[in-house]
Amino acid sequence: MELFGGLSLYVLLGLTHEREHMKKLILPMAVCAAAFAFSYGINSGLDKGESVTPFHPTHIVGPFAGKTECFPCNYQNRPQVQAWINGDSAKNVAMIGKTLEAAMAANTASEFKAMIVLVTADAKGGASMAKELAKENNLSKIAISVLNPKDAAVKSYKFNTASDVKNTVFVYKNWKVVDKFVNLNADDKGTKALKSAISGITAH
């Protein structure tokens, strides 16, 4: 018996069976792939033990306001934190900023320093955001800067600019990354973890 352009019923039945067989193979593979991605999570930024490198963001707030100073170059081996932001909520960034501001005030003996880096192609909008962030949350000690996503530092720091990566926080001393947080949720649990990491690099 011939059907549909000369194909026999037996051939059609064979193709149908093959498609069903492929579905049975593909579905478990897709599930495994999804599970693999979930188990490893989203990665962004230099790993522990890797070194931060010089770069020159545009500083909007803080000790280098109006300049393009290299933050790690100026503070060298001192304990430091850089929080790179990529479309995170204003509330979460504010909480990260307040945590870093308080840490700087509490760790003057170890000369702890901190900077928020707003990664955005909109330099003017980023500058306005930085000023508003500082004004509304009384941030005067930490540096707040703006960096274009095409800047070479984005690649050097292995910063993931995907839309689901809202922030990457580098905790380092002597230029070496000691800890990092990806998509840090600055609630009680998150800020406690960040404070603990800062304590680890400021302890004498």
Steps between C-alpha positions, in 0.01 A plus 500: 500500500632841406421822683631860497720529194574131457601417859369166615300461819781282634755777443278758672450269794877453518560876500243550773665232710839666445370839610357352819830326567689828456264677740577238762872563453491881480280563803733335754798675339329838535413430862860400572632815333268719703598323819868544413456875446302536822746303709794712390310829512592825333867592505654843471828658594850406600526189714666471840875525468491699176632856493310822445658725239528875437215677321366854476128549558345847512460590868182687588497487881772452758869582531565501124182677384546658157806289422581165340735373770590132525344385828718194577813688386440775755433266790741225401514218760230639729180296554241606244160421348370579155128450439425492126136577420312406183135606515446405865214661693563836666397350835752216481783727383419741783529220756832388355619861509393549863674178601824610333474853643460362851789258445729786400407692815556194718830397345705818484792329678540252214428774243219302338376654173192434287360596162175447314538472121188572297543316170295686240524636147306807612776705662275798572225285648754302702646821643155620605430162658828512693428848638146407596619179666753691708262782594206281602712261706762736646788328322809719517791268582467237228583567137221472243607485137365431152649255250399431141420129437740509202793605719788251503464467879170316455687218330799520734278461804296228324184695577191333356280767338203267443172652613455237773827603667403802709820540699842348568685591818878452526658478845880520476827586672854524365336505155374141549131412504415339833126471449231601255123516482289471185147643516543594865162555658570771757245379754600408856657173389682654204640800688611272782695287251659811346596637843654164589708503181616854574594398855715227346716751312511772766594284799853564624 
